């Protein structure tokens, strides 16, 4: 395995970072809003599933208790 000269390494890093395409402010805002909406919808879904399961278990325990 050949070691890379530190100067070559820095040049390669600069070359690679120049290829990065950064998102626009609008893209970041839209993506953030979409993630928040999906997180809220997921939380509501699991809360409802939890409510249904809890009610079912309580109903079953009420039959035998």
N, C-alpha and C positions, 0 to 999 in steps of 0.2 A: 504494500500500500504506500503510494507516494504522498509525501506531505506537500501541502499547498503553501506557497509563499504567502505571508500575511497580506502583502500588497495586492497580490492576485485575488485573494479571498475577498478583500474589500471591494475590489473592482467587480467581481462576480456578484456580490451582494447588491451593489448599486445597480448593476445591469438588471438583475431580477426584480428589484423593487421598482424600477422604472416601468416594468410591464404590468404592475398592479393597476386595476381599474377600480377606483374608489366610488362608492355609491354617492348619489347626490343627496342633498339635505331632504328633498321631497321623498326620495326612495326610502331613506332611513325612517322618516316620519310614518309613511304608509306601512312599512313593514312592522314598525313598533305597534301601530294601532291594530294591525291584523293579528299580531301575536297576543296583544292584550284581549282582544275580542275572543280569540280561540281559547285563551286561558280561562276567561269568564264562562264561556259556554261549557267547557270541560268541567269546571267546578260545579256548575249548575247540574249537569248531567250526573256526576258522581254523587252529588247531594241527594238527587232524586232516587238514584239507585240505592243509596244507603237508607233512605226513608222507606222504600218499598221492602227491602230486606229486613230492616228493623221491625217494621209492622208485621211482616210474615212470621218472624221468629217470636215476637211477642204474642201473636195469635196462637201459634203452636204451643208455646209455653202456657198460655192461658187454658188451653184444652186439657193439658196434662197436670196443671198445677192446682 
